[in-house]
Amino acid sequence: MPTASRHILHVDMDAFFASIEQRDNPDLIGKPVVVGGGDNRGVVAAASYEVREFGVRSAMPMREARRRCPDLICVRPQMGKYRTVSADIFTIFREFTPLIEGLSLDEAFLDVTASLSLFGSAADIARAIKKRVHDVTGLTASVGAAENKLVAKIASDLEKPDGLVLVPQDRVRQTLDPLAVQVIPGIGKQTLRRLHQADIRTIGDLRRAPAAALDAIFGRFAQRTRDRASGIDDRPVVSERGDKSISAEETFDTDLTARKILYKKLLQLTERTSGRLRAKSLTAGTVQLKIRQSDFTTCTRQRSLRPPSSGTDTIYHAARELLDVWLREHPDKSIRLLGVGGSNLAQSAQADLFGATPGGAGVDKLVDQIRNKFGSASVGRARSLDNDQIG
């Protein structure tokens, strides 16, 4: 289906975890609330709009959040409650279309092209979804509507909270051009610095930039980046289906070279990936490592696991071996992105109650139980913690 004939919504709940806590405890309404770890450990999982006025954001170390807003109120995550509300929201989405691509508990793309004859225009559907979500959950959602995923996602963030932004095809450039260039997904701090040095500050600047300037910054991804700045995106909405792979990756603010730091980041990513595998009762038969260098050159490496596993230690050791080989082959190279994934997935077999238990299985089970109750930032292996997460 051509991009121009699509009608895509990006629905993003407003400060989801924090809004649920304020809904359920009226004493928190209007106050600077964060959901996250303990006093000086872990990171902010969600920030209310009141605390965002102090510059507090998701993924910020809790210590820094308290420095910026000494009066903030920290609430322990209740992931079971958030998942229940999320299930209600996705049930509402399915009332309007089966083509739903969930990005997280509180965010999804919806292709409503085939729903127009039943529910009216994309704007009508967006308004109906916002009303249904509020009626059922008491929460607000912001929606962007456009003819592709990229523009819809950018639009959903323009009038938060409780926003609705429609971007028809003939207004894409008018909408995008004035926006800061970092609004485009995937542009991190280092790339932003280089763009500013080239006097490229808005999406319009990026779209009109000379080819030589973009080639110097983005290399072989220069044309794709210009397409994004022009609001071009042909990706379809991929509806819910069985997982083919599960992964986690991170783009670093500063390119990394030190092995000690790379190993720590690798373990953090492995904990996320293996936890997601166990949450879905899956094992991985293949471990994948993704590496992107400072010049945007990207490579993947993989190795088989026999037997398949979802254990953090097993996956980490395999991923670390792959990383060590790559580092030997590419000495002194800087890494801007690292990812760990599992593929060749299968349902995990019930463990033999009287058989040998892998050394890390008990730790994994305990960590999963704590994180399910208190959130992903509540606990982790000591060697995976950053200095600002240790009180």
Backbone torsions as a table, in degrees:
resi	resn	phi	psi	omega
1	MET	NA	127.0	-179.9
2	PRO	-61.0	147.9	-178.4
3	THR	-56.6	-39.0	-173.7
4	ALA	-64.6	-19.5	-177.5
5	SER	-95.7	1.5	-179.8
6	ARG	-87.6	155.0	171.5
7	HIS	-130.0	107.3	-172.1
8	ILE	-114.0	135.2	172.0
9	LEU	-111.3	140.0	166.9
10	HIS	-114.4	114.2	-178.2
11	VAL	-104.4	125.7	-177.4
12	ASP	-132.8	116.1	179.1
13	MET	-66.6	147.1	-175.6
14	ASP	-86.7	115.0	177.1
15	ALA	45.5	55.8	-162.5
16	PHE	-51.5	-61.7	-176.3
17	PHE	-60.6	-46.6	-177.6
18	ALA	-65.3	-37.5	179.7
19	SER	-66.3	-36.2	176.4
20	ILE	-63.6	-43.2	-179.8
21	GLU	-65.1	-39.2	177.7
22	GLN	-69.0	-36.5	176.3
23	ARG	-61.3	-42.4	-174.1
24	ASP	-84.9	-13.5	177.3
25	ASN	-134.6	92.9	-176.4
26	PRO	-55.5	-23.3	178.4
27	ASP	-64.2	-17.9	-178.7
28	LEU	-91.2	-9.6	-176.9
29	ILE	-64.5	131.1	179.0
30	GLY	81.1	3.4	-177.5
31	LYS	-110.0	157.8	-178.5
32	PRO	-75.5	99.5	-173.5
33	VAL	-112.2	134.8	168.5
34	VAL	-124.0	147.8	172.2
35	VAL	-107.2	127.6	-178.0
36	GLY	174.9	-159.5	-174.2
37	GLY	-75.4	-162.0	-174.7
38	GLY	-73.5	-164.5	-171.5
39	ASP	-53.4	-53.8	-176.9
40	ASN	-127.5	15.6	-178.2
41	ARG	-112.9	157.1	174.6
42	GLY	70.9	-164.1	-174.8
43	VAL	-132.5	168.6	176.8
44	VAL	-76.2	122.0	176.9
45	ALA	-85.3	-31.4	178.4
46	ALA	-158.1	147.6	-178.4
47	ALA	-129.9	131.9	176.8
48	SER	-69.0	162.8	-179.6
49	TYR	-66.8	-27.1	178.0
50	GLU	-64.6	-40.0	-178.0
51	VAL	-81.7	-20.7	177.5
52	ARG	-66.0	-22.1	176.7
53	GLU	-62.9	-19.9	177.9
54	PHE	-93.4	4.2	-178.7
55	GLY	86.9	11.5	178.6
56	VAL	-81.8	133.0	-176.6
57	ARG	-136.9	162.6	173.6
58	SER	-58.9	147.4	179.2
59	ALA	75.0	1.9	176.0
60	MET	-78.0	138.8	174.9
61	PRO	-56.0	138.4	-176.2
62	MET	-59.6	-34.6	179.9
63	ARG	-62.3	-41.6	178.8
64	GLU	-68.2	-37.6	178.1
65	ALA	-60.8	-42.6	179.3
66	ARG	-68.7	-32.0	177.3
67	ARG	-65.2	-40.2	-178.4
68	ARG	-75.7	-33.2	-178.4
69	CYS	-137.5	87.2	-177.1
70	PRO	-59.7	-22.6	-176.9
71	ASP	-94.2	9.5	-177.8
72	LEU	-63.3	152.5	178.4
73	ILE	-109.0	121.2	-177.6
74	CYS	-101.0	126.1	-179.6
75	VAL	-116.0	133.7	177.4
76	ARG	-66.4	137.9	178.9
77	PRO	-63.5	146.7	174.1
78	GLN	-126.4	79.6	-168.8
79	MET	-63.3	-33.0	177.8
80	GLY	-59.9	-43.1	179.0
81	LYS	-65.5	-41.4	-178.7
82	TYR	-65.7	-38.3	179.4
83	ARG	-66.2	-36.3	178.7
84	THR	-64.5	-44.0	178.1
85	VAL	-65.1	-40.6	178.3
86	SER	-59.8	-42.1	179.1
87	ALA	-61.2	-39.0	177.1
88	ASP	-62.9	-40.3	-178.1
89	ILE	-67.1	-43.7	-179.2
90	PHE	-69.5	-28.0	173.2
91	THR	-63.5	-39.0	176.4
92	ILE	-64.1	-43.3	178.2
93	PHE	-54.9	-42.3	-176.1
94	ARG	-70.1	-13.6	173.7
95	GLU	-69.0	-20.9	-174.1
96	PHE	-110.6	-26.5	-179.8
97	THR	-165.0	146.7	173.2
98	PRO	-85.9	-9.8	-176.0
99	LEU	-91.1	87.3	-175.1
100	ILE	-125.5	127.3	175.6
101	GLU	-115.1	98.6	180.0
102	GLY	-73.7	131.9	178.2
103	LEU	-101.7	-26.3	178.8
104	SER	-167.0	-172.1	179.5
105	LEU	-62.6	-26.5	-170.2
106	ASP	-124.0	20.7	-172.6
107	GLU	-152.7	137.8	-179.4
108	ALA	-160.2	152.3	166.9
109	PHE	-95.1	140.9	175.4
110	LEU	-127.6	127.7	171.8
111	ASP	-95.0	109.6	-175.4
112	VAL	-106.9	16.8	-176.4
113	THR	-54.1	-47.1	-176.9
114	ALA	-79.5	-3.3	-177.4
115	SER	-96.7	-6.9	-174.2
116	LEU	-61.7	-37.8	-178.0
117	SER	-66.8	-22.4	-179.1
118	LEU	-93.0	-38.7	-168.6
119	PHE	-119.1	0.2	-179.7
120	GLY	98.4	-158.8	-176.7
121	SER	-71.0	168.7	175.9
122	ALA	-59.0	-37.3	177.4
123	ALA	-64.4	-40.9	177.8
124	ASP	-61.6	-42.9	-179.2
125	ILE	-66.2	-41.6	179.2
126	ALA	-60.1	-44.9	179.3
127	ARG	-64.5	-39.3	179.8
128	ALA	-65.5	-40.8	178.7
129	ILE	-64.3	-45.4	179.1
130	LYS	-58.7	-42.3	-179.8
131	LYS	-66.7	-43.8	-179.6
132	ARG	-63.2	-43.2	179.7
133	VAL	-61.1	-43.2	-179.1
134	HIS	-68.4	-41.2	-180.0
135	ASP	-63.3	-39.2	-175.0
136	VAL	-82.8	-39.4	-172.0
137	THR	-111.3	-16.7	-174.6
138	GLY	77.3	10.0	-176.9
139	LEU	-111.2	161.7	177.6
140	THR	-107.1	152.0	176.9
141	ALA	-129.2	149.1	172.6
142	SER	-107.2	138.8	-174.8
143	VAL	-128.7	135.0	169.5
144	GLY	-111.5	135.7	-179.4
145	ALA	-124.2	128.1	-178.7
146	ALA	-158.0	-174.8	-179.2
147	GLU	-95.3	2.8	172.0
148	ASN	-151.5	168.9	-172.7
149	LYS	-68.3	-41.8	-176.8
150	LEU	-59.7	-51.5	-176.8
151	VAL	-68.1	-37.8	178.3
152	ALA	-62.0	-41.5	-179.3
153	LYS	-66.3	-44.4	177.8
154	ILE	-62.4	-41.7	-177.6
155	ALA	-63.4	-35.2	-176.1
156	SER	-65.1	-18.6	-176.8
157	ASP	-96.8	-3.0	-170.7
158	LEU	-79.9	-26.0	-177.9
159	GLU	-130.6	36.8	176.9
160	LYS	-70.1	149.5	-5.8
161	PRO	-86.4	166.3	175.5
162	ASP	59.8	38.9	-176.4
163	GLY	-96.9	162.4	171.8
164	LEU	-145.0	113.9	-177.9
165	VAL	-122.8	122.0	178.7
166	LEU	-104.0	130.2	179.7
167	VAL	-126.1	90.5	175.5
168	PRO	-66.5	161.0	-173.3
169	GLN	-58.1	-35.2	-177.4
170	ASP	-78.3	0.9	177.5
171	ARG	-120.9	12.7	-177.1
172	VAL	-62.9	-52.1	-178.3
173	ARG	-65.3	-39.5	178.9
174	GLN	-60.7	-35.6	179.7
175	THR	-77.8	-45.0	-173.0
176	LEU	-79.4	-39.2	-169.9
177	ASP	-52.1	-41.8	-177.3
178	PRO	-77.2	-10.8	-173.2
179	LEU	-75.1	150.8	176.6
180	ALA	-60.8	141.6	-172.3
181	VAL	-62.0	-28.2	-178.1
182	GLN	-71.4	-5.4	174.5
183	VAL	-65.2	-27.8	178.3
184	ILE	-67.8	125.1	-178.9
185	PRO	-57.2	139.1	175.1
186	GLY	98.6	-5.8	178.0
187	ILE	-93.6	107.4	-178.4
188	GLY	-92.0	-173.8	-173.4
189	LYS	-64.4	-42.1	-178.0
190	GLN	-67.4	-43.3	177.6
191	THR	-64.4	-39.6	178.7
192	LEU	-61.0	-40.4	178.7
193	ARG	-60.8	-43.7	180.0
194	ARG	-67.5	-36.2	176.9
195	LEU	-64.4	-43.0	179.0
196	HIS	-64.8	-37.7	176.4
197	GLN	-61.3	-30.3	177.6
198	ALA	-89.5	10.9	180.0
199	ASP	60.7	36.2	174.8
200	ILE	-109.4	106.0	-172.2
201	ARG	-120.1	-25.1	179.5
202	THR	-117.4	166.1	177.1
203	ILE	-62.6	-35.3	176.2
204	GLY	-62.5	-41.7	175.6
205	ASP	-58.1	-42.7	-178.1
206	LEU	-65.8	-42.4	-179.9
207	ARG	-63.0	-35.3	-176.3
208	ARG	-95.2	-0.1	-174.4
209	ALA	-65.1	147.7	176.8
210	PRO	-60.5	147.3	-178.7
211	ALA	-57.7	-38.4	-178.2
212	ALA	-62.0	-37.9	-179.5
213	ALA	-67.2	-42.3	179.9
214	LEU	-70.9	-37.8	177.9
215	ASP	-59.8	-39.9	-178.1
216	ALA	-66.2	-31.0	-176.9
217	ILE	-92.7	-42.3	-171.3
218	PHE	-109.6	-7.8	179.1
219	GLY	58.7	-131.1	-176.0
220	ARG	-71.0	-6.1	177.2
221	PHE	-96.1	10.2	-175.4
222	ALA	-61.8	-46.7	-177.2
223	GLN	-67.3	-39.3	178.2
224	ARG	-62.5	-37.4	178.6
225	THR	-66.7	-41.7	177.4
226	ARG	-63.3	-37.9	176.9
227	ASP	-60.7	-42.5	178.5
228	ARG	-61.8	-43.1	179.1
229	ALA	-63.5	-23.7	177.8
230	SER	-90.5	2.3	179.8
231	GLY	75.2	25.7	-179.7
232	ILE	-96.6	126.3	-178.4
233	ASP	-159.0	113.2	-177.0
234	ASP	-98.3	6.3	-176.2
235	ARG	-67.2	132.1	176.0
236	PRO	-81.2	162.3	169.7
237	VAL	-75.3	123.1	-178.2
238	VAL	-98.6	110.0	-174.3
239	SER	-71.5	166.3	-176.7
240	GLU	-57.9	135.7	179.2
241	ARG	-160.2	175.5	179.5
242	GLY	-62.2	141.4	-179.0
243	ASP	-68.1	132.2	171.2
244	LYS	-94.8	-26.4	176.3
245	SER	-157.0	158.0	176.6
246	ILE	-132.5	131.0	-174.2
247	SER	-149.8	169.0	172.9
248	ALA	-143.5	141.1	178.5
249	GLU	-145.2	162.4	-178.5
250	GLU	-144.7	133.2	170.7
251	THR	-95.6	126.1	-172.3
252	PHE	-86.5	146.0	177.1
253	ASP	-64.0	-35.6	177.6
254	THR	-125.8	132.9	179.4
255	ASP	-57.4	140.1	-173.6
256	LEU	-107.3	144.2	174.0
257	THR	-131.8	-28.1	-174.9
258	ALA	-71.1	127.3	-177.0
259	ARG	-61.3	-39.9	-177.2
260	LYS	-58.3	-43.3	179.7
261	ILE	-71.1	-39.6	178.9
262	LEU	-62.1	-41.1	178.6
263	TYR	-63.0	-40.3	179.5
264	LYS	-63.4	-45.6	178.7
265	LYS	-63.9	-39.1	179.4
266	LEU	-61.5	-41.2	179.0
267	LEU	-66.8	-41.1	177.4
268	GLN	-59.4	-43.4	179.6
269	LEU	-67.1	-38.6	178.8
270	THR	-63.9	-40.0	178.4
271	GLU	-61.0	-39.7	179.2
272	ARG	-67.1	-45.2	-178.2
273	THR	-66.5	-48.2	-177.7
274	SER	-66.0	-35.0	176.8
275	GLY	-64.1	-39.2	177.9
276	ARG	-67.1	-38.1	176.2
277	LEU	-60.5	-48.3	-177.5
278	ARG	-66.8	-34.1	179.5
279	ALA	-63.1	-26.6	179.6
280	LYS	-104.7	11.7	179.4
281	SER	55.3	44.6	-179.5
282	LEU	-117.6	153.3	169.3
283	THR	-120.6	154.7	179.7
284	ALA	-107.7	130.9	175.4
285	GLY	-89.9	-12.0	179.6
286	THR	-138.6	135.1	174.3
287	VAL	-102.0	132.8	-179.5
288	GLN	-118.4	139.6	176.1
289	LEU	-118.3	129.9	177.8
290	LYS	-115.2	131.4	-178.7
291	ILE	-132.0	129.0	172.7
292	ARG	-120.3	126.3	-179.0
293	GLN	-81.8	174.2	-178.3
294	SER	-63.3	-24.3	178.7
295	ASP	-91.7	12.8	178.2
296	PHE	76.4	2.5	172.5
297	THR	-64.8	128.5	-174.6
298	THR	-122.2	137.0	175.3
299	CYS	-138.0	157.7	175.7
300	THR	-126.9	145.4	174.6
301	ARG	-129.2	152.6	178.9
302	GLN	-150.3	158.9	174.6
303	ARG	-150.1	153.1	-178.0
304	SER	-81.5	151.7	173.5
305	LEU	-112.5	126.3	177.1
306	ARG	-130.6	113.1	-3.0
307	PRO	-76.2	165.3	174.8
308	PRO	-56.7	153.0	-173.2
309	SER	-149.6	158.2	168.4
310	SER	-121.7	10.2	-177.5
311	GLY	-72.4	135.6	-179.1
312	THR	-59.6	-48.6	-177.0
313	ASP	-63.4	-42.5	-179.2
314	THR	-61.4	-47.8	-179.2
315	ILE	-67.7	-39.0	-179.8
316	TYR	-62.8	-45.7	-178.2
317	HIS	-63.1	-38.4	178.1
318	ALA	-66.1	-44.5	179.9
319	ALA	-65.7	-36.7	-179.9
320	ARG	-68.2	-38.2	176.6
321	GLU	-61.7	-41.5	177.5
322	LEU	-63.5	-41.5	178.9
323	LEU	-65.1	-41.3	179.7
324	ASP	-61.1	-41.6	178.3
325	VAL	-62.6	-44.4	-179.3
326	TRP	-63.0	-41.4	-179.2
327	LEU	-65.1	-36.3	176.9
328	ARG	-66.5	-35.3	-178.7
329	GLU	-79.7	-19.8	-177.5
330	HIS	-130.6	65.4	-178.1
331	PRO	-63.4	140.8	174.8
332	ASP	69.4	11.9	177.3
333	LYS	-84.6	143.5	178.8
334	SER	-92.5	144.2	-178.7
335	ILE	-113.8	125.5	178.4
336	ARG	-101.0	-21.1	179.4
337	LEU	-144.0	140.3	177.0
338	LEU	-133.8	139.7	179.1
339	GLY	-141.8	147.1	176.9
340	VAL	-127.9	129.5	-179.2
341	GLY	-137.9	164.0	174.1
342	GLY	-127.2	135.5	178.1
343	SER	-133.8	-172.0	-171.2
344	ASN	51.0	56.4	-172.4
345	LEU	-80.6	148.4	177.0
346	ALA	-147.8	154.6	175.3
347	GLN	-63.9	134.4	-178.9
348	SER	-74.0	140.6	179.0
349	ALA	-79.1	151.2	175.9
350	GLN	-63.3	127.2	-178.0
351	ALA	-64.1	145.5	176.4
352	ASP	-72.8	116.3	-175.6
353	LEU	-62.9	-23.5	-176.4
354	PHE	-109.4	4.4	-178.6
355	GLY	-93.1	179.1	179.1
356	ALA	-69.3	139.9	178.5
357	THR	-107.5	128.4	177.4
358	PRO	-54.4	147.0	-172.6
359	GLY	-55.1	-37.9	-175.4
360	GLY	-92.5	-1.0	-173.3
361	ALA	-63.7	-41.1	-179.8
362	GLY	-64.6	-40.9	177.9
363	VAL	-63.7	-45.3	179.1
364	ASP	-58.0	-44.7	-178.1
365	LYS	-62.8	-43.3	-180.0
366	LEU	-65.9	-43.7	178.5
367	VAL	-60.2	-44.0	179.6
368	ASP	-61.0	-42.2	-178.9
369	GLN	-63.4	-42.4	-179.4
370	ILE	-66.9	-43.4	-178.6
371	ARG	-67.8	-35.8	177.5
372	ASN	-62.6	-31.7	-177.5
373	LYS	-87.8	-39.8	-171.4
374	PHE	-116.0	-3.6	178.7
375	GLY	104.9	160.1	-172.9
376	SER	-67.7	-22.3	-177.7
377	ALA	-86.9	-1.0	-170.2
378	SER	-78.5	-24.3	-176.2
379	VAL	-156.0	152.1	176.8
380	GLY	-169.8	164.3	175.8
381	ARG	-62.3	139.2	-175.1
382	ALA	-57.3	-37.2	-177.4
383	ARG	-74.2	-7.9	177.2
384	SER	-97.9	-5.2	-176.7
385	LEU	-83.3	139.4	172.2
386	ASP	-78.0	160.9	-177.3
387	ASN	-58.5	-35.4	-177.6
388	ASP	-78.1	-0.5	174.8
389	GLN	-100.2	-0.7	-177.5
390	ILE	-110.6	117.0	-177.2
391	GLY	-78.4	NA	NA
